[in-house]
Amino acid sequence: MSSELIRKALNNRHSQLITQYAELNNVLDLRLKPDVQEAMKNVEKQLKDFEKDRERLYVEYSHKI
């Protein structure tokens, strides 16, 4: 059961990050808003870190099913 909950939590977090990135990406004329560009870079980094963590957690909990 715990692996199922972990999988759901990871899917929720992934959806949150993708939604956040999409909202930032929809801002018109990024040249005038460097803070939005920085926020997008931050979300991209979080997505990369998330992918590493997700793989690690899947491996760690897959054998406990």
Phi and psi restraints in degrees (range 20) as a CNS / XPLOR table:
assign (resid 1 and name C) (resid 2 and name N)
       (resid 2 and name CA) (resid 2 and name C) 1.0 -64.0 20.0 2
assign (resid 2 and name N) (resid 2 and name CA)
       (resid 2 and name C) (resid 3 and name N) 1.0 -34.7 20.0 2
assign (resid 2 and name C) (resid 3 and name N)
       (resid 3 and name CA) (resid 3 and name C) 1.0 -66.9 20.0 2
assign (resid 3 and name N) (resid 3 and name CA)
       (resid 3 and name C) (resid 4 and name N) 1.0 -33.3 20.0 2
assign (resid 3 and name C) (resid 4 and name N)
       (resid 4 and name CA) (resid 4 and name C) 1.0 -65.6 20.0 2
assign (resid 4 and name N) (resid 4 and name CA)
       (resid 4 and name C) (resid 5 and name N) 1.0 -42.9 20.0 2
assign (resid 4 and name C) (resid 5 and name N)
       (resid 5 and name CA) (resid 5 and name C) 1.0 -66.0 20.0 2
assign (resid 5 and name N) (resid 5 and name CA)
       (resid 5 and name C) (resid 6 and name N) 1.0 -39.6 20.0 2
assign (resid 5 and name C) (resid 6 and name N)
       (resid 6 and name CA) (resid 6 and name C) 1.0 -64.0 20.0 2
assign (resid 6 and name N) (resid 6 and name CA)
       (resid 6 and name C) (resid 7 and name N) 1.0 -43.3 20.0 2
assign (resid 6 and name C) (resid 7 and name N)
       (resid 7 and name CA) (resid 7 and name C) 1.0 -61.8 20.0 2
assign (resid 7 and name N) (resid 7 and name CA)
       (resid 7 and name C) (resid 8 and name N) 1.0 -42.7 20.0 2
assign (resid 7 and name C) (resid 8 and name N)
       (resid 8 and name CA) (resid 8 and name C) 1.0 -64.1 20.0 2
assign (resid 8 and name N) (resid 8 and name CA)
       (resid 8 and name C) (resid 9 and name N) 1.0 -43.1 20.0 2
assign (resid 8 and name C) (resid 9 and name N)
       (resid 9 and name CA) (resid 9 and name C) 1.0 -63.2 20.0 2
assign (resid 9 and name N) (resid 9 and name CA)
       (resid 9 and name C) (resid 10 and name N) 1.0 -41.3 20.0 2
assign (resid 9 and name C) (resid 10 and name N)
       (resid 10 and name CA) (resid 10 and name C) 1.0 -65.3 20.0 2
assign (resid 10 and name N) (resid 10 and name CA)
       (resid 10 and name C) (resid 11 and name N) 1.0 -40.9 20.0 2
assign (resid 10 and name C) (resid 11 and name N)
       (resid 11 and name CA) (resid 11 and name C) 1.0 -64.3 20.0 2
assign (resid 11 and name N) (resid 11 and name CA)
       (resid 11 and name C) (resid 12 and name N) 1.0 -39.6 20.0 2
assign (resid 11 and name C) (resid 12 and name N)
       (resid 12 and name CA) (resid 12 and name C) 1.0 -63.1 20.0 2
assign (resid 12 and name N) (resid 12 and name CA)
       (resid 12 and name C) (resid 13 and name N) 1.0 -45.1 20.0 2
assign (resid 12 and name C) (resid 13 and name N)
       (resid 13 and name CA) (resid 13 and name C) 1.0 -63.7 20.0 2
assign (resid 13 and name N) (resid 13 and name CA)
       (resid 13 and name C) (resid 14 and name N) 1.0 -41.0 20.0 2
assign (resid 13 and name C) (resid 14 and name N)
       (resid 14 and name CA) (resid 14 and name C) 1.0 -61.7 20.0 2
assign (resid 14 and name N) (resid 14 and name CA)
       (resid 14 and name C) (resid 15 and name N) 1.0 -44.0 20.0 2
assign (resid 14 and name C) (resid 15 and name N)
       (resid 15 and name CA) (resid 15 and name C) 1.0 -62.0 20.0 2
assign (resid 15 and name N) (resid 15 and name CA)
       (resid 15 and name C) (resid 16 and name N) 1.0 -40.4 20.0 2
assign (resid 15 and name C) (resid 16 and name N)
       (resid 16 and name CA) (resid 16 and name C) 1.0 -61.5 20.0 2
assign (resid 16 and name N) (resid 16 and name CA)
       (resid 16 and name C) (resid 17 and name N) 1.0 -45.8 20.0 2
assign (resid 16 and name C) (resid 17 and name N)
       (resid 17 and name CA) (resid 17 and name C) 1.0 -65.3 20.0 2
assign (resid 17 and name N) (resid 17 and name CA)
       (resid 17 and name C) (resid 18 and name N) 1.0 -41.7 20.0 2
assign (resid 17 and name C) (resid 18 and name N)
       (resid 18 and name CA) (resid 18 and name C) 1.0 -64.7 20.0 2
assign (resid 18 and name N) (resid 18 and name CA)
       (resid 18 and name C) (resid 19 and name N) 1.0 -42.5 20.0 2
assign (resid 18 and name C) (resid 19 and name N)
       (resid 19 and name CA) (resid 19 and name C) 1.0 -63.5 20.0 2
assign (resid 19 and name N) (resid 19 and name CA)
       (resid 19 and name C) (resid 20 and name N) 1.0 -43.4 20.0 2
assign (resid 19 and name C) (resid 20 and name N)
       (resid 20 and name CA) (resid 20 and name C) 1.0 -62.1 20.0 2
assign (resid 20 and name N) (resid 20 and name CA)
       (resid 20 and name C) (resid 21 and name N) 1.0 -43.5 20.0 2
assign (resid 20 and name C) (resid 21 and name N)
       (resid 21 and name CA) (resid 21 and name C) 1.0 -63.9 20.0 2
assign (resid 21 and name N) (resid 21 and name CA)
       (resid 21 and name C) (resid 22 and name N) 1.0 -43.0 20.0 2
assign (resid 21 and name C) (resid 22 and name N)
       (resid 22 and name CA) (resid 22 and name C) 1.0 -62.8 20.0 2
assign (resid 22 and name N) (resid 22 and name CA)
       (resid 22 and name C) (resid 23 and name N) 1.0 -40.7 20.0 2
assign (resid 22 and name C) (resid 23 and name N)
       (resid 23 and name CA) (resid 23 and name C) 1.0 -63.4 20.0 2
assign (resid 23 and name N) (resid 23 and name CA)
       (resid 23 and name C) (resid 24 and name N) 1.0 -42.4 20.0 2
assign (resid 23 and name C) (resid 24 and name N)
       (resid 24 and name CA) (resid 24 and name C) 1.0 -66.8 20.0 2
assign (resid 24 and name N) (resid 24 and name CA)
       (resid 24 and name C) (resid 25 and name N) 1.0 -37.4 20.0 2
assign (resid 24 and name C) (resid 25 and name N)
       (resid 25 and name CA) (resid 25 and name C) 1.0 -67.9 20.0 2
assign (resid 25 and name N) (resid 25 and name CA)
       (resid 25 and name C) (resid 26 and name N) 1.0 -22.4 20.0 2
assign (resid 25 and name C) (resid 26 and name N)
       (resid 26 and name CA) (resid 26 and name C) 1.0 -82.6 20.0 2
assign (resid 26 and name N) (resid 26 and name CA)
       (resid 26 and name C) (resid 27 and name N) 1.0 -2.6 20.0 2
assign (resid 26 and name C) (resid 27 and name N)
       (resid 27 and name CA) (resid 27 and name C) 1.0 -68.5 20.0 2
assign (resid 27 and name N) (resid 27 and name CA)
       (resid 27 and name C) (resid 28 and name N) 1.0 131.4 20.0 2
assign (resid 27 and name C) (resid 28 and name N)
       (resid 28 and name CA) (resid 28 and name C) 1.0 -78.2 20.0 2
assign (resid 28 and name N) (resid 28 and name CA)
       (resid 28 and name C) (resid 29 and name N) 1.0 142.0 20.0 2
assign (resid 28 and name C) (resid 29 and name N)
       (resid 29 and name CA) (resid 29 and name C) 1.0 53.2 20.0 2
assign (resid 29 and name N) (resid 29 and name CA)
       (resid 29 and name C) (resid 30 and name N) 1.0 74.7 20.0 2
assign (resid 29 and name C) (resid 30 and name N)
       (resid 30 and name CA) (resid 30 and name C) 1.0 -64.7 20.0 2
assign (resid 30 and name N) (resid 30 and name CA)
       (resid 30 and name C) (resid 31 and name N) 1.0 -20.2 20.0 2
assign (resid 30 and name C) (resid 31 and name N)
       (resid 31 and name CA) (resid 31 and name C) 1.0 -58.8 20.0 2
assign (resid 31 and name N) (resid 31 and name CA)
       (resid 31 and name C) (resid 32 and name N) 1.0 -33.3 20.0 2
assign (resid 31 and name C) (resid 32 and name N)
       (resid 32 and name CA) (resid 32 and name C) 1.0 -87.6 20.0 2
assign (resid 32 and name N) (resid 32 and name CA)
       (resid 32 and name C) (resid 33 and name N) 1.0 -3.6 20.0 2
assign (resid 32 and name C) (resid 33 and name N)
       (resid 33 and name CA) (resid 33 and name C) 1.0 -132.1 20.0 2
assign (resid 33 and name N) (resid 33 and name CA)
       (resid 33 and name C) (resid 34 and name N) 1.0 76.1 20.0 2
assign (resid 33 and name C) (resid 34 and name N)
       (resid 34 and name CA) (resid 34 and name C) 1.0 -63.5 20.0 2
assign (resid 34 and name N) (resid 34 and name CA)
       (resid 34 and name C) (resid 35 and name N) 1.0 -25.2 20.0 2
assign (resid 34 and name C) (resid 35 and name N)
       (resid 35 and name CA) (resid 35 and name C) 1.0 -66.5 20.0 2
assign (resid 35 and name N) (resid 35 and name CA)
       (resid 35 and name C) (resid 36 and name N) 1.0 -32.2 20.0 2
assign (resid 35 and name C) (resid 36 and name N)
       (resid 36 and name CA) (resid 36 and name C) 1.0 -71.3 20.0 2
assign (resid 36 and name N) (resid 36 and name CA)
       (resid 36 and name C) (resid 37 and name N) 1.0 -39.9 20.0 2
assign (resid 36 and name C) (resid 37 and name N)
       (resid 37 and name CA) (resid 37 and name C) 1.0 -60.7 20.0 2
assign (resid 37 and name N) (resid 37 and name CA)
       (resid 37 and name C) (resid 38 and name N) 1.0 -41.8 20.0 2
assign (resid 37 and name C) (resid 38 and name N)
       (resid 38 and name CA) (resid 38 and name C) 1.0 -65.4 20.0 2
assign (resid 38 and name N) (resid 38 and name CA)
       (resid 38 and name C) (resid 39 and name N) 1.0 -40.3 20.0 2
assign (resid 38 and name C) (resid 39 and name N)
       (resid 39 and name CA) (resid 39 and name C) 1.0 -63.5 20.0 2
assign (resid 39 and name N) (resid 39 and name CA)
       (resid 39 and name C) (resid 40 and name N) 1.0 -39.4 20.0 2
assign (resid 39 and name C) (resid 40 and name N)
       (resid 40 and name CA) (resid 40 and name C) 1.0 -63.4 20.0 2
assign (resid 40 and name N) (resid 40 and name CA)
       (resid 40 and name C) (resid 41 and name N) 1.0 -41.9 20.0 2
assign (resid 40 and name C) (resid 41 and name N)
       (resid 41 and name CA) (resid 41 and name C) 1.0 -61.9 20.0 2
assign (resid 41 and name N) (resid 41 and name CA)
       (resid 41 and name C) (resid 42 and name N) 1.0 -39.4 20.0 2
assign (resid 41 and name C) (resid 42 and name N)
       (resid 42 and name CA) (resid 42 and name C) 1.0 -63.4 20.0 2
assign (resid 42 and name N) (resid 42 and name CA)
       (resid 42 and name C) (resid 43 and name N) 1.0 -44.0 20.0 2
assign (resid 42 and name C) (resid 43 and name N)
       (resid 43 and name CA) (resid 43 and name C) 1.0 -65.6 20.0 2
assign (resid 43 and name N) (resid 43 and name CA)
       (resid 43 and name C) (resid 44 and name N) 1.0 -39.3 20.0 2
assign (resid 43 and name C) (resid 44 and name N)
       (resid 44 and name CA) (resid 44 and name C) 1.0 -60.0 20.0 2
assign (resid 44 and name N) (resid 44 and name CA)
       (resid 44 and name C) (resid 45 and name N) 1.0 -42.4 20.0 2
assign (resid 44 and name C) (resid 45 and name N)
       (resid 45 and name CA) (resid 45 and name C) 1.0 -63.8 20.0 2
assign (resid 45 and name N) (resid 45 and name CA)
       (resid 45 and name C) (resid 46 and name N) 1.0 -42.7 20.0 2
assign (resid 45 and name C) (resid 46 and name N)
       (resid 46 and name CA) (resid 46 and name C) 1.0 -62.1 20.0 2
assign (resid 46 and name N) (resid 46 and name CA)
       (resid 46 and name C) (resid 47 and name N) 1.0 -38.0 20.0 2
assign (resid 46 and name C) (resid 47 and name N)
       (resid 47 and name CA) (resid 47 and name C) 1.0 -64.7 20.0 2
assign (resid 47 and name N) (resid 47 and name CA)
       (resid 47 and name C) (resid 48 and name N) 1.0 -42.3 20.0 2
assign (resid 47 and name C) (resid 48 and name N)
       (resid 48 and name CA) (resid 48 and name C) 1.0 -62.8 20.0 2
assign (resid 48 and name N) (resid 48 and name CA)
       (resid 48 and name C) (resid 49 and name N) 1.0 -46.2 20.0 2
assign (resid 48 and name C) (resid 49 and name N)
       (resid 49 and name CA) (resid 49 and name C) 1.0 -62.6 20.0 2
assign (resid 49 and name N) (resid 49 and name CA)
       (resid 49 and name C) (resid 50 and name N) 1.0 -39.7 20.0 2
assign (resid 49 and name C) (resid 50 and name N)
       (resid 50 and name CA) (resid 50 and name C) 1.0 -60.9 20.0 2
assign (resid 50 and name N) (resid 50 and name CA)
       (resid 50 and name C) (resid 51 and name N) 1.0 -43.9 20.0 2
assign (resid 50 and name C) (resid 51 and name N)
       (resid 51 and name CA) (resid 51 and name C) 1.0 -61.5 20.0 2
assign (resid 51 and name N) (resid 51 and name CA)
       (resid 51 and name C) (resid 52 and name N) 1.0 -40.7 20.0 2
assign (resid 51 and name C) (resid 52 and name N)
       (resid 52 and name CA) (resid 52 and name C) 1.0 -63.3 20.0 2
assign (resid 52 and name N) (resid 52 and name CA)
       (resid 52 and name C) (resid 53 and name N) 1.0 -46.3 20.0 2
assign (resid 52 and name C) (resid 53 and name N)
       (resid 53 and name CA) (resid 53 and name C) 1.0 -65.0 20.0 2
assign (resid 53 and name N) (resid 53 and name CA)
       (resid 53 and name C) (resid 54 and name N) 1.0 -39.6 20.0 2
assign (resid 53 and name C) (resid 54 and name N)
       (resid 54 and name CA) (resid 54 and name C) 1.0 -63.2 20.0 2
assign (resid 54 and name N) (resid 54 and name CA)
       (resid 54 and name C) (resid 55 and name N) 1.0 -45.2 20.0 2
assign (resid 54 and name C) (resid 55 and name N)
       (resid 55 and name CA) (resid 55 and name C) 1.0 -60.0 20.0 2
assign (resid 55 and name N) (resid 55 and name CA)
       (resid 55 and name C) (resid 56 and name N) 1.0 -44.7 20.0 2
assign (resid 55 and name C) (resid 56 and name N)
       (resid 56 and name CA) (resid 56 and name C) 1.0 -62.6 20.0 2
assign (resid 56 and name N) (resid 56 and name CA)
       (resid 56 and name C) (resid 57 and name N) 1.0 -44.6 20.0 2
assign (resid 56 and name C) (resid 57 and name N)
       (resid 57 and name CA) (resid 57 and name C) 1.0 -67.9 20.0 2
assign (resid 57 and name N) (resid 57 and name CA)
       (resid 57 and name C) (resid 58 and name N) 1.0 -38.7 20.0 2
assign (resid 57 and name C) (resid 58 and name N)
       (resid 58 and name CA) (resid 58 and name C) 1.0 -60.3 20.0 2
assign (resid 58 and name N) (resid 58 and name CA)
       (resid 58 and name C) (resid 59 and name N) 1.0 -44.1 20.0 2
assign (resid 58 and name C) (resid 59 and name N)
       (resid 59 and name CA) (resid 59 and name C) 1.0 -65.6 20.0 2
assign (resid 59 and name N) (resid 59 and name CA)
       (resid 59 and name C) (resid 60 and name N) 1.0 -43.9 20.0 2
assign (resid 59 and name C) (resid 60 and name N)
       (resid 60 and name CA) (resid 60 and name C) 1.0 -64.4 20.0 2
assign (resid 60 and name N) (resid 60 and name CA)
       (resid 60 and name C) (resid 61 and name N) 1.0 -40.4 20.0 2
assign (resid 60 and name C) (resid 61 and name N)
       (resid 61 and name CA) (resid 61 and name C) 1.0 -98.8 20.0 2
assign (resid 61 and name N) (resid 61 and name CA)
       (resid 61 and name C) (resid 62 and name N) 1.0 -8.7 20.0 2
assign (resid 61 and name C) (resid 62 and name N)
       (resid 62 and name CA) (resid 62 and name C) 1.0 -67.6 20.0 2
assign (resid 62 and name N) (resid 62 and name CA)
       (resid 62 and name C) (resid 63 and name N) 1.0 -32.5 20.0 2
assign (resid 62 and name C) (resid 63 and name N)
       (resid 63 and name CA) (resid 63 and name C) 1.0 -81.3 20.0 2
assign (resid 63 and name N) (resid 63 and name CA)
       (resid 63 and name C) (resid 64 and name N) 1.0 -6.5 20.0 2
assign (resid 63 and name C) (resid 64 and name N)
       (resid 64 and name CA) (resid 64 and name C) 1.0 -97.0 20.0 2
assign (resid 64 and name N) (resid 64 and name CA)
       (resid 64 and name C) (resid 65 and name N) 1.0 6.7 20.0 2
